Amino acid sequence: MKETIANWTMQTSADRDIDTERAKFIMESTLQQSVKLGISHLIIDLSGGIMVDTMVSYQIFQVIVSLKLIGVQSTLLGIRPEAAQTAIQLGIDFTDIITENALVKVLNIININP
């Protein structure tokens, strides 16, 4: 069977500012939905112009680590320079996290033809 986005990938978009409460909700619901849908790859899209503070950067990192523990690979898409600086200042290690600036590039990395 040909692999498609619907077969094993889910994308979540952040189209508004994320506060600590929303970040917590995103973490809980993302983990539950990833297991429920049986996905193996999650694309976290931050390109919607959102503002990310210190706590939210940490929460996003925690989502990615938690997903990895349940066998879901994550890709951060469209991270803004301010969010990248915040994450680095926090000492968050992005060594094992795929980051990209365009969805088509992510799809190519995970071998899915759009």
Beta strands, then each sheet from edge to edge (+ up, - down):
strand 1: 9-13
strand 2: 41-45
strand 3: 73-77
strand 4: 98-100
sheet 1: 1+ 2+ 3+ 4+
end
